[in-house]
Amino acid sequence: MKCSNMLAAVLSAACLLTGCASGPADDKIQIEIVSYKPEAAKVFEEIQDLFNETHDDIQLTINSPNEAMTILKTRFVREDYPDIVAIGGDINYSGFLDAGLFWNLEGQPVLDKVRDGYRQIDKQLEFVPLEGEYAIPYAANAAGILYNRKLFRENGWQTPETWVEFMDLCETIQEDGFQPLYAGYKDTWTTLAPWNALAVELADPDICQQVNRQEATFAEAYDLTAERIREMLPYIQPNPSAYGYSDAATAFANEEAAMWAIGSYAIPQIRSVNPEMEIGAFVMPGADSAEERWLNSGIDLQFCVMADSPEKEAAMEVIDFLCQDEVMDLYLADQGGISCLKGDFAVPEELGDMKEFIESGKVRDFHDHYYPSEMAVDALIQTYLLDTSADAKEKFLKKFDTEWQRYNRDLIRRLQEENQ
């Protein structure tokens, strides 16, 4: 890769000037990173080697195993901790943080490189509010509406900015003889894509914490989100629960639909079918005014230093290296996505319509990052969308509240006790 070769040349030159990496590995401080992204193993190996070529006192090892979260949890039980973990900003991070496993990074200069929106997302992932910061957000993804730029251009369709405009667009596309939307709800997790993208605009970003504090209910907070995800159904192909994620990706790639409500992570799958497709993406226009729109963007990768690491100073030197512009460019060139760091980093061409939201920090996290996996919210949403009864929405929201109380009862009780 051009970026990789350029970075290697720069770092190799630095190595020659400083005489680095001259001592045996046994004489070096050993730093281990465990990453939950096996798909990034190749680029992490390259980054690992570049670091080791330019540091004479630290030996870095980056492991990216399959089933990394299972492996990490097993190691934590055995108190066999790596120095750094590379994980997503989701409920796993929340659980590890709540267990006191991560070191407080407050005051570390590298935090100033992180976009404020992603730092705020991490704070909202705390089960119980904590002093300090415990992660360095690194790379993010985004979800909204993927669309076929060629079809839009040829038919004069304009990307919408409000819910009314979106519904009008779907109607126009249908009248023009095209399928407006495709979905693969057989894979229930895909129902969360439109759900999250709507919820970030129509519900408070801390609604889960509000419910845990007994200050709100989902029946009220998610009423409009539930209503609008159902309003999309007439513009999706018939019986979307009969088709899976791969079916939807293939159909969209083959121009069987003008749009797909999914995240940026689907772009490689689409390109595997149609490499030349002109893919665009716009922010879900779920709100009633353009100013109320927020980009649904979550932290795909972040670095946390383990509280029990005996080599925190060396661990921070590794993280400082990872956050250099050239290393970030190398990671993005291989994995795509959005940089959580400030700077002139490339935004994927497909996400160009979202760039202003990314740069201004107008981003909000995926709501399902707060949902207990045992609650199976994706299956709840699929069942709701299949329910044709007149009170389907009321039943769904009531069950959402009931199931939430069931799977979060220990946390809710704990918060109540702490507030007494």
C-alpha positions as a Markdown table, in Angstrom:
| # | Residue | x | y | z |
|---|---|---|---|---|
| 1 | Met | 0.0 | 0.0 | 0.0 |
| 2 | Lys | 1.3 | 3.5 | -0.8 |
| 3 | Cys | 0.5 | 4.9 | 2.6 |
| 4 | Ser | 2.1 | 1.9 | 4.3 |
| 5 | Asn | 5.3 | 2.1 | 2.2 |
| 6 | Met | 5.7 | 5.8 | 2.8 |
| 7 | Leu | 5.2 | 5.4 | 6.6 |
| 8 | Ala | 7.7 | 2.5 | 6.6 |
| 9 | Ala | 10.3 | 4.6 | 4.8 |
| 10 | Val | 9.9 | 7.4 | 7.3 |
| 11 | Leu | 10.1 | 5.2 | 10.3 |
| 12 | Ser | 13.0 | 3.2 | 8.9 |
| 13 | Ala | 14.9 | 6.5 | 8.4 |
| 14 | Ala | 14.2 | 7.4 | 12.0 |
| 15 | Cys | 15.4 | 4.0 | 13.1 |
| 16 | Leu | 18.7 | 4.5 | 11.4 |
| 17 | Leu | 19.2 | 7.9 | 12.9 |
| 18 | Thr | 18.4 | 6.8 | 16.5 |
| 19 | Gly | 20.0 | 3.4 | 16.4 |
| 20 | Cys | 16.8 | 1.9 | 17.7 |
| 21 | Ala | 15.8 | -1.7 | 18.1 |
| 22 | Ser | 19.4 | -2.7 | 18.7 |
| 23 | Gly | 18.9 | -4.7 | 21.9 |
| 24 | Pro | 17.4 | -8.1 | 22.4 |
| 25 | Ala | 13.7 | -8.3 | 23.0 |
| 26 | Asp | 14.3 | -9.7 | 26.5 |
| 27 | Asp | 15.9 | -6.4 | 27.6 |
| 28 | Lys | 12.8 | -4.4 | 26.5 |
| 29 | Ile | 9.6 | -3.6 | 28.3 |
| 30 | Gln | 6.9 | -6.0 | 27.0 |
| 31 | Ile | 3.6 | -4.4 | 26.1 |
| 32 | Glu | 0.7 | -6.5 | 24.9 |
| 33 | Ile | -2.5 | -5.3 | 23.2 |
| 34 | Val | -5.4 | -7.6 | 22.7 |
| 35 | Ser | -7.7 | -6.4 | 19.9 |
| 36 | Tyr | -11.3 | -7.6 | 19.4 |
| 37 | Lys | -11.0 | -7.0 | 15.6 |
| 38 | Pro | -9.5 | -10.1 | 13.9 |
| 39 | Glu | -10.3 | -8.5 | 10.5 |
| 40 | Ala | -7.7 | -5.8 | 11.4 |
| 41 | Ala | -5.0 | -8.4 | 12.3 |
| 42 | Lys | -2.9 | -7.7 | 9.2 |
| 43 | Val | -2.7 | -3.9 | 9.6 |
| 44 | Phe | -2.1 | -4.3 | 13.3 |
| 45 | Glu | 0.8 | -6.6 | 12.6 |
| 46 | Glu | 2.2 | -4.0 | 10.3 |
| 47 | Ile | 1.7 | -1.3 | 12.9 |
| 48 | Gln | 3.3 | -3.5 | 15.6 |
| 49 | Asp | 6.4 | -4.1 | 13.4 |
| 50 | Leu | 6.7 | -0.4 | 12.6 |
| 51 | Phe | 6.6 | 0.4 | 16.3 |
| 52 | Asn | 9.2 | -2.2 | 17.2 |
| 53 | Glu | 11.5 | -0.9 | 14.5 |
| 54 | Thr | 11.6 | 2.5 | 16.0 |
| 55 | His | 11.7 | 1.9 | 19.7 |
| 56 | Asp | 14.7 | 0.4 | 21.5 |
| 57 | Asp | 13.1 | 0.1 | 25.0 |
| 58 | Ile | 9.6 | -1.3 | 24.3 |
| 59 | Gln | 8.6 | -4.5 | 22.5 |
| 60 | Leu | 5.0 | -4.4 | 21.3 |
| 61 | Thr | 2.8 | -7.4 | 20.6 |
| 62 | Ile | -0.7 | -7.0 | 19.2 |
| 63 | Asn | -2.9 | -10.1 | 19.3 |
| 64 | Ser | -6.2 | -10.1 | 17.3 |
| 65 | Pro | -7.7 | -13.5 | 18.1 |
| 66 | Asn | -11.1 | -14.8 | 17.0 |
| 67 | Glu | -13.6 | -14.7 | 19.8 |
| 68 | Ala | -11.5 | -12.0 | 21.4 |
| 69 | Met | -14.2 | -11.0 | 23.9 |
| 70 | Thr | -14.6 | -14.5 | 25.2 |
| 71 | Ile | -10.8 | -14.8 | 25.5 |
| 72 | Leu | -10.5 | -11.5 | 27.3 |
| 73 | Lys | -13.3 | -12.4 | 29.8 |
| 74 | Thr | -11.5 | -15.7 | 30.6 |
| 75 | Arg | -8.2 | -13.9 | 31.1 |
| 76 | Phe | -9.8 | -11.3 | 33.3 |
| 77 | Val | -11.2 | -14.0 | 35.5 |
| 78 | Arg | -7.7 | -15.5 | 35.8 |
| 79 | Glu | -6.3 | -12.1 | 36.4 |
| 80 | Asp | -4.1 | -12.5 | 33.4 |
| 81 | Tyr | -4.3 | -9.0 | 32.0 |
| 82 | Pro | -2.8 | -7.6 | 28.9 |
| 83 | Asp | -1.5 | -4.0 | 29.1 |
| 84 | Ile | -4.0 | -2.5 | 26.6 |
| 85 | Val | -7.3 | -3.7 | 25.2 |
| 86 | Ala | -8.6 | -2.5 | 21.8 |
| 87 | Ile | -12.4 | -2.9 | 22.0 |
| 88 | Gly | -15.6 | -1.2 | 20.8 |
| 89 | Gly | -17.6 | 1.4 | 22.6 |
| 90 | Asp | -20.4 | -0.8 | 23.6 |
| 91 | Ile | -21.9 | -2.6 | 26.6 |
| 92 | Asn | -18.8 | -4.8 | 26.9 |
| 93 | Tyr | -16.7 | -1.7 | 27.5 |
| 94 | Ser | -19.4 | -0.5 | 30.1 |
| 95 | Gly | -19.2 | -3.8 | 32.0 |
| 96 | Phe | -15.4 | -3.9 | 32.1 |
| 97 | Leu | -15.3 | -0.2 | 33.2 |
| 98 | Asp | -17.9 | -0.9 | 35.9 |
| 99 | Ala | -15.7 | -3.7 | 37.2 |
| 100 | Gly | -12.8 | -1.3 | 37.7 |
| 101 | Leu | -10.5 | -2.9 | 35.1 |
| 102 | Phe | -9.4 | 0.3 | 33.3 |
| 103 | Trp | -6.9 | 3.0 | 34.3 |
| 104 | Asn | -8.1 | 6.6 | 34.5 |
| 105 | Leu | -6.5 | 8.4 | 31.6 |
| 106 | Glu | -7.6 | 11.9 | 32.7 |
| 107 | Gly | -4.8 | 14.4 | 32.0 |
| 108 | Gln | -3.1 | 12.4 | 29.3 |
| 109 | Pro | -2.3 | 14.8 | 26.5 |
| 110 | Val | -3.4 | 12.3 | 23.8 |
| 111 | Leu | -7.0 | 12.9 | 24.9 |
| 112 | Asp | -6.9 | 16.4 | 23.5 |
| 113 | Lys | -6.5 | 14.8 | 20.0 |
| 114 | Val | -9.9 | 13.1 | 20.3 |
| 115 | Arg | -13.0 | 14.7 | 18.9 |
| 116 | Asp | -15.3 | 15.9 | 21.7 |
| 117 | Gly | -18.3 | 14.0 | 20.4 |
| 118 | Tyr | -16.7 | 10.7 | 20.8 |
| 119 | Arg | -15.3 | 11.5 | 24.3 |
| 120 | Gln | -18.9 | 12.4 | 25.2 |
| 121 | Ile | -20.1 | 9.1 | 23.8 |
| 122 | Asp | -17.7 | 7.2 | 26.1 |
| 123 | Lys | -18.9 | 9.1 | 29.2 |
| 124 | Gln | -22.5 | 8.1 | 28.4 |
| 125 | Leu | -21.5 | 4.5 | 28.3 |
| 126 | Glu | -20.7 | 4.5 | 32.0 |
| 127 | Phe | -23.3 | 2.5 | 34.0 |
| 128 | Val | -22.6 | 4.8 | 37.0 |
| 129 | Pro | -21.1 | 8.2 | 36.4 |
| 130 | Leu | -17.3 | 8.2 | 37.1 |
| 131 | Glu | -14.7 | 10.9 | 37.5 |
| 132 | Gly | -12.1 | 10.8 | 34.7 |
| 133 | Glu | -11.8 | 9.2 | 31.2 |
| 134 | Tyr | -10.9 | 5.6 | 30.6 |
| 135 | Ala | -10.6 | 5.2 | 26.8 |
| 136 | Ile | -9.0 | 6.7 | 23.8 |
| 137 | Pro | -11.6 | 6.5 | 21.0 |
| 138 | Tyr | -9.8 | 5.7 | 17.7 |
| 139 | Ala | -12.1 | 4.8 | 14.8 |
| 140 | Ala | -15.8 | 5.1 | 14.4 |
| 141 | Asn | -18.5 | 3.9 | 12.0 |
| 142 | Ala | -21.8 | 5.5 | 10.9 |
| 143 | Ala | -25.3 | 4.5 | 10.0 |
| 144 | Gly | -28.1 | 6.1 | 8.1 |
| 145 | Ile | -29.4 | 5.6 | 4.6 |
| 146 | Leu | -27.1 | 4.2 | 1.9 |
| 147 | Tyr | -28.3 | 5.2 | -1.5 |
| 148 | Asn | -27.6 | 4.7 | -5.2 |
| 149 | Arg | -26.1 | 7.9 | -6.4 |
| 150 | Lys | -26.5 | 7.0 | -10.1 |
| 151 | Leu | -30.2 | 6.3 | -9.7 |
| 152 | Phe | -30.7 | 9.5 | -7.7 |
| 153 | Arg | -28.8 | 11.6 | -10.4 |
| 154 | Glu | -30.6 | 10.0 | -13.3 |
| 155 | Asn | -34.1 | 10.5 | -11.8 |
| 156 | Gly | -33.5 | 13.9 | -10.2 |
| 157 | Trp | -34.2 | 12.6 | -6.7 |
| 158 | Gln | -32.9 | 14.8 | -3.9 |
| 159 | Thr | -31.6 | 13.6 | -0.6 |
| 160 | Pro | -34.1 | 14.5 | 2.2 |
| 161 | Glu | -33.4 | 16.4 | 5.4 |
| 162 | Thr | -36.7 | 15.8 | 7.3 |
| 163 | Trp | -39.1 | 12.9 | 7.9 |
| 164 | Val | -41.8 | 14.4 | 5.6 |
| 165 | Glu | -39.2 | 14.9 | 2.8 |
| 166 | Phe | -38.1 | 11.3 | 3.3 |
| 167 | Met | -41.6 | 9.9 | 3.1 |
| 168 | Asp | -42.3 | 12.0 | 0.1 |
| 169 | Leu | -39.1 | 10.8 | -1.6 |
| 170 | Cys | -40.0 | 7.1 | -0.9 |
| 171 | Glu | -43.4 | 7.8 | -2.5 |
| 172 | Thr | -41.8 | 9.5 | -5.5 |
| 173 | Ile | -39.4 | 6.6 | -6.1 |
| 174 | Gln | -42.2 | 4.2 | -5.9 |
| 175 | Glu | -44.3 | 6.2 | -8.3 |
| 176 | Asp | -41.3 | 6.3 | -10.7 |
| 177 | Gly | -41.4 | 2.5 | -10.8 |
| 178 | Phe | -38.5 | 1.7 | -8.4 |
| 179 | Gln | -38.3 | -0.1 | -5.1 |
| 180 | Pro | -37.5 | 2.7 | -2.5 |
| 181 | Leu | -35.9 | 0.5 | 0.3 |
| 182 | Tyr | -34.6 | -3.0 | 0.8 |
| 183 | Ala | -34.2 | -4.8 | 4.2 |
| 184 | Gly | -32.8 | -8.1 | 5.4 |
| 185 | Tyr | -34.8 | -8.4 | 8.7 |
| 186 | Lys | -34.4 | -12.2 | 8.7 |
| 187 | Asp | -31.1 | -11.4 | 10.3 |
| 188 | Thr | -32.7 | -9.7 | 13.2 |
| 189 | Trp | -29.7 | -7.5 | 14.1 |
| 190 | Thr | -30.3 | -5.5 | 10.9 |
| 191 | Thr | -33.6 | -4.1 | 12.4 |
| 192 | Leu | -31.3 | -2.2 | 14.8 |
| 193 | Ala | -29.9 | -0.1 | 11.9 |
| 194 | Pro | -33.0 | 2.0 | 11.2 |
| 195 | Trp | -34.0 | 1.8 | 14.8 |
| 196 | Asn | -30.7 | 3.3 | 16.1 |
| 197 | Ala | -30.6 | 6.0 | 13.3 |
| 198 | Leu | -34.1 | 7.1 | 14.2 |
| 199 | Ala | -33.6 | 6.9 | 18.0 |
| 200 | Val | -30.6 | 9.2 | 18.1 |
| 201 | Glu | -32.8 | 12.0 | 16.7 |
| 202 | Leu | -36.1 | 11.2 | 18.4 |
| 203 | Ala | -35.0 | 10.2 | 21.9 |
| 204 | Asp | -32.6 | 11.6 | 24.5 |
| 205 | Pro | -29.0 | 10.2 | 24.1 |
| 206 | Asp | -29.1 | 9.2 | 27.8 |
| 207 | Ile | -32.6 | 7.7 | 27.8 |
| 208 | Cys | -31.3 | 4.3 | 29.1 |
| 209 | Gln | -29.7 | 6.0 | 32.1 |
| 210 | Gln | -32.9 | 8.0 | 32.7 |
| 211 | Val | -34.9 | 4.7 | 32.7 |
| 212 | Asn | -32.4 | 3.1 | 35.1 |
| 213 | Arg | -32.9 | 6.1 | 37.4 |
| 214 | Gln | -36.6 | 5.6 | 37.2 |
| 215 | Glu | -37.0 | 9.1 | 35.6 |
| 216 | Ala | -38.5 | 8.0 | 32.3 |
| 217 | Thr | -40.0 | 5.1 | 30.4 |
| 218 | Phe | -39.3 | 3.7 | 27.0 |
| 219 | Ala | -43.1 | 3.6 | 26.3 |
| 220 | Glu | -42.9 | 7.4 | 26.2 |
| 221 | Ala | -39.4 | 8.0 | 25.0 |
| 222 | Tyr | -39.5 | 5.5 | 22.1 |
| 223 | Asp | -43.1 | 6.2 | 20.9 |
| 224 | Leu | -42.1 | 8.2 | 17.9 |
| 225 | Thr | -39.2 | 6.0 | 17.0 |
| 226 | Ala | -41.4 | 2.9 | 17.0 |
| 227 | Glu | -44.0 | 4.8 | 14.9 |
| 228 | Arg | -41.6 | 5.9 | 12.3 |
| 229 | Ile | -39.7 | 2.6 | 11.8 |
| 230 | Arg | -43.1 | 1.1 | 11.0 |
| 231 | Glu | -43.9 | 3.9 | 8.6 |
| 232 | Met | -41.0 | 2.7 | 6.5 |
| 233 | Leu | -42.5 | -0.7 | 5.9 |
| 234 | Pro | -44.8 | 0.2 | 2.9 |
| 235 | Tyr | -41.6 | 1.3 | 1.0 |
| 236 | Ile | -39.6 | -1.9 | 1.8 |
| 237 | Gln | -39.9 | -5.0 | -0.4 |
| 238 | Pro | -42.7 | -7.4 | 0.7 |
| 239 | Asn | -41.9 | -9.8 | 3.6 |
| 240 | Pro | -38.5 | -8.3 | 4.5 |
| 241 | Ser | -38.1 | -10.9 | 7.3 |
| 242 | Ala | -37.8 | -13.6 | 4.7 |
| 243 | Tyr | -34.5 | -12.0 | 3.5 |
| 244 | Gly | -31.2 | -11.8 | 5.3 |
| 245 | Tyr | -28.3 | -9.3 | 5.4 |
| 246 | Ser | -26.5 | -10.8 | 2.4 |
| 247 | Asp | -29.7 | -10.8 | 0.4 |
| 248 | Ala | -30.2 | -7.1 | 1.1 |
| 249 | Ala | -26.6 | -6.3 | 0.2 |
| 250 | Thr | -26.9 | -8.2 | -3.1 |
| 251 | Ala | -30.2 | -6.7 | -4.0 |
| 252 | Phe | -29.0 | -3.2 | -3.3 |
| 253 | Ala | -25.8 | -3.8 | -5.2 |
| 254 | Asn | -27.8 | -5.0 | -8.2 |
| 255 | Glu | -30.0 | -1.9 | -8.1 |
| 256 | Glu | -33.1 | -3.7 | -7.0 |
| 257 | Ala | -33.7 | -0.8 | -4.5 |
| 258 | Ala | -32.7 | 2.8 | -4.4 |
| 259 | Met | -31.9 | 2.9 | -0.7 |
| 260 | Trp | -30.9 | 0.7 | 2.3 |
| 261 | Ala | -31.1 | 1.7 | 5.9 |
| 262 | Ile | -27.9 | 0.2 | 7.2 |
| 263 | Gly | -24.4 | 1.2 | 8.5 |
| 264 | Ser | -21.2 | 2.0 | 6.7 |
| 265 | Tyr | -19.9 | -1.4 | 7.6 |
| 266 | Ala | -22.1 | -2.8 | 4.8 |
| 267 | Ile | -20.2 | -1.0 | 2.0 |
| 268 | Pro | -17.5 | -3.7 | 1.6 |
| 269 | Gln | -20.2 | -6.4 | 1.2 |
| 270 | Ile | -22.0 | -4.3 | -1.4 |
| 271 | Arg | -18.7 | -3.7 | -3.3 |
| 272 | Ser | -18.0 | -7.4 | -3.3 |
| 273 | Val | -21.1 | -7.8 | -5.5 |
| 274 | Asn | -20.8 | -4.5 | -7.5 |
| 275 | Pro | -17.3 | -2.9 | -7.2 |
| 276 | Glu | -18.3 | 0.0 | -9.5 |
| 277 | Met | -21.5 | 1.0 | -7.7 |
| 278 | Glu | -21.8 | 4.7 | -6.9 |
| 279 | Ile | -22.7 | 4.5 | -3.2 |
| 280 | Gly | -23.8 | 7.5 | -1.2 |
| 281 | Ala | -24.9 | 7.8 | 2.4 |
| 282 | Phe | -27.1 | 10.5 | 4.1 |
| 283 | Val | -28.0 | 11.0 | 7.7 |
| 284 | Met | -31.3 | 9.4 | 8.6 |
| 285 | Pro | -33.9 | 12.3 | 8.2 |
| 286 | Gly | -36.0 | 11.1 | 11.2 |
| 287 | Ala | -36.7 | 14.4 | 12.7 |
| 288 | Asp | -39.2 | 17.1 | 11.8 |
| 289 | Ser | -36.6 | 19.7 | 11.0 |
| 290 | Ala | -33.1 | 19.6 | 9.4 |
| 291 | Glu | -31.5 | 21.2 | 12.4 |
| 292 | Glu | -32.6 | 18.3 | 14.7 |
| 293 | Arg | -30.7 | 15.7 | 12.7 |
| 294 | Trp | -27.8 | 13.8 | 14.3 |
| 295 | Leu | -25.4 | 11.4 | 12.7 |
| 296 | Asn | -25.7 | 7.9 | 14.2 |
| 297 | Ser | -22.0 | 7.2 | 14.8 |
| 298 | Gly | -20.4 | 4.9 | 17.4 |
| 299 | Ile | -16.9 | 4.0 | 18.5 |
| 300 | Asp | -15.8 | 1.0 | 16.5 |
| 301 | Leu | -12.4 | 0.8 | 18.1 |
| 302 | Gln | -10.8 | 2.4 | 21.2 |
| 303 | Phe | -7.8 | 1.7 | 23.5 |
| 304 | Cys | -8.0 | 1.2 | 27.2 |
| 305 | Val | -5.0 | 0.7 | 29.5 |
| 306 | Met | -5.6 | -2.0 | 32.2 |
| 307 | Ala | -5.5 | -0.7 | 35.7 |
| 308 | Asp | -3.3 | -3.6 | 36.7 |
| 309 | Ser | -0.7 | -3.0 | 34.0 |
| 310 | Pro | 2.7 | -2.5 | 35.7 |
| 311 | Glu | 3.9 | -0.6 | 32.6 |
| 312 | Lys | 1.5 | 2.3 | 32.2 |
| 313 | Glu | 4.1 | 4.8 | 31.0 |
| 314 | Ala | 5.2 | 2.4 | 28.2 |
| 315 | Ala | 1.5 | 1.7 | 27.4 |
| 316 | Met | 0.9 | 5.4 | 26.9 |
| 317 | Glu | 3.9 | 5.6 | 24.7 |
| 318 | Val | 2.4 | 2.9 | 22.5 |
| 319 | Ile | -1.0 | 4.7 | 22.4 |
| 320 | Asp | 0.8 | 8.0 | 21.5 |
| 321 | Phe | 2.4 | 6.2 | 18.6 |
| 322 | Leu | -1.0 | 4.7 | 17.5 |
| 323 | Cys | -2.5 | 8.2 | 17.5 |
| 324 | Gln | 0.2 | 9.7 | 15.2 |
| 325 | Asp | -1.4 | 10.9 | 11.9 |
| 326 | Glu | 0.6 | 8.5 | 9.8 |
| 327 | Val | -0.5 | 5.5 | 11.8 |
| 328 | Met | -4.1 | 6.6 | 11.8 |
| 329 | Asp | -3.9 | 7.0 | 8.0 |
| 330 | Leu | -2.5 | 3.5 | 7.7 |
| 331 | Tyr | -5.3 | 2.0 | 9.8 |
| 332 | Leu | -8.0 | 3.9 | 7.9 |
| 333 | Ala | -6.5 | 2.9 | 4.5 |
| 334 | Asp | -6.9 | -0.7 | 5.5 |
| 335 | Gln | -10.1 | -0.8 | 7.5 |
| 336 | Gly | -12.0 | 2.3 | 6.3 |
| 337 | Gly | -14.3 | 4.1 | 8.8 |
| 338 | Ile | -14.0 | 7.5 | 10.4 |
| 339 | Ser | -11.2 | 8.8 | 12.6 |
| 340 | Cys | -12.2 | 9.7 | 16.1 |
| 341 | Leu | -9.1 | 12.0 | 16.2 |
| 342 | Lys | -9.0 | 15.6 | 15.2 |
| 343 | Gly | -7.1 | 16.2 | 12.0 |
| 344 | Asp | -7.3 | 16.2 | 8.2 |
| 345 | Phe | -8.1 | 12.5 | 7.9 |
| 346 | Ala | -9.9 | 11.1 | 4.9 |
| 347 | Val | -13.6 | 10.4 | 5.2 |
| 348 | Pro | -14.7 | 7.6 | 2.9 |
| 349 | Glu | -16.0 | 9.0 | -0.4 |
| 350 | Glu | -19.3 | 7.2 | 0.2 |
| 351 | Leu | -19.8 | 9.1 | 3.5 |
| 352 | Gly | -19.2 | 12.5 | 2.0 |
| 353 | Asp | -22.8 | 13.7 | 2.7 |
| 354 | Met | -22.1 | 13.0 | 6.4 |
| 355 | Lys | -18.8 | 14.8 | 6.6 |
| 356 | Glu | -20.1 | 18.0 | 8.1 |
| 357 | Phe | -21.7 | 16.1 | 11.0 |
| 358 | Ile | -18.5 | 14.2 | 11.6 |
| 359 | Glu | -16.3 | 17.4 | 11.6 |
| 360 | Ser | -18.7 | 19.4 | 13.8 |
| 361 | Gly | -19.1 | 16.6 | 16.3 |
| 362 | Lys | -22.8 | 16.3 | 15.8 |
| 363 | Val | -22.8 | 12.6 | 16.4 |
| 364 | Arg | -24.7 | 10.3 | 18.8 |
| 365 | Asp | -24.1 | 6.7 | 19.8 |
| 366 | Phe | -26.0 | 3.6 | 18.7 |
| 367 | His | -28.7 | 3.1 | 21.3 |
| 368 | Asp | -28.2 | -0.7 | 21.2 |
| 369 | His | -24.7 | -0.2 | 22.6 |
| 370 | Tyr | -26.6 | 0.2 | 25.9 |
| 371 | Tyr | -28.9 | -2.8 | 25.6 |
| 372 | Pro | -28.2 | -6.0 | 27.4 |
| 373 | Ser | -27.6 | -8.7 | 24.8 |
| 374 | Glu | -29.8 | -11.1 | 26.8 |
| 375 | Met | -32.7 | -8.8 | 26.1 |
| 376 | Ala | -32.6 | -9.5 | 22.4 |
| 377 | Val | -34.0 | -6.1 | 21.4 |
| 378 | Asp | -33.4 | -6.9 | 17.7 |
| 379 | Ala | -35.8 | -9.8 | 18.0 |
| 380 | Leu | -38.3 | -7.6 | 19.8 |
| 381 | Ile | -38.2 | -5.1 | 17.0 |
| 382 | Gln | -38.6 | -7.8 | 14.3 |
| 383 | Thr | -41.6 | -9.2 | 16.2 |
| 384 | Tyr | -43.1 | -5.8 | 16.4 |
| 385 | Leu | -42.7 | -5.1 | 12.7 |
| 386 | Leu | -44.4 | -8.4 | 11.9 |
| 387 | Asp | -47.3 | -7.7 | 14.2 |
| 388 | Thr | -50.3 | -6.4 | 12.3 |
| 389 | Ser | -52.6 | -5.9 | 15.3 |
| 390 | Ala | -54.0 | -2.4 | 16.0 |
| 391 | Asp | -52.2 | -2.2 | 19.4 |
| 392 | Ala | -48.8 | -3.5 | 18.1 |
| 393 | Lys | -46.9 | -0.4 | 19.1 |
| 394 | Glu | -48.4 | -0.3 | 22.6 |
| 395 | Lys | -47.6 | -4.1 | 23.2 |
| 396 | Phe | -44.0 | -3.6 | 21.9 |
| 397 | Leu | -43.2 | -0.6 | 24.1 |
| 398 | Lys | -44.7 | -2.2 | 27.1 |
| 399 | Lys | -42.6 | -5.3 | 26.6 |
| 400 | Phe | -39.6 | -3.2 | 26.0 |
| 401 | Asp | -40.0 | -1.6 | 29.5 |
| 402 | Thr | -40.8 | -4.9 | 31.1 |
| 403 | Glu | -37.8 | -6.7 | 29.6 |
| 404 | Trp | -35.5 | -3.7 | 30.5 |
| 405 | Gln | -36.5 | -3.9 | 34.1 |
| 406 | Arg | -35.9 | -7.6 | 34.1 |
| 407 | Tyr | -32.4 | -7.6 | 32.6 |
| 408 | Asn | -31.2 | -4.4 | 34.4 |
| 409 | Arg | -32.8 | -5.1 | 37.8 |
| 410 | Asp | -29.4 | -5.4 | 39.6 |
| 411 | Leu | -28.1 | -2.2 | 38.1 |
| 412 | Ile | -31.4 | -0.3 | 38.8 |
| 413 | Arg | -31.4 | -1.6 | 42.4 |
| 414 | Arg | -27.7 | -0.5 | 42.8 |
| 415 | Leu | -28.5 | 3.0 | 41.5 |
| 416 | Gln | -31.5 | 3.3 | 43.8 |
| 417 | Glu | -29.3 | 2.3 | 46.8 |
| 418 | Glu | -26.6 | 4.8 | 45.9 |
| 419 | Asn | -29.1 | 7.6 | 45.6 |
| 420 | Gln | -30.8 | 7.0 | 49.0 |
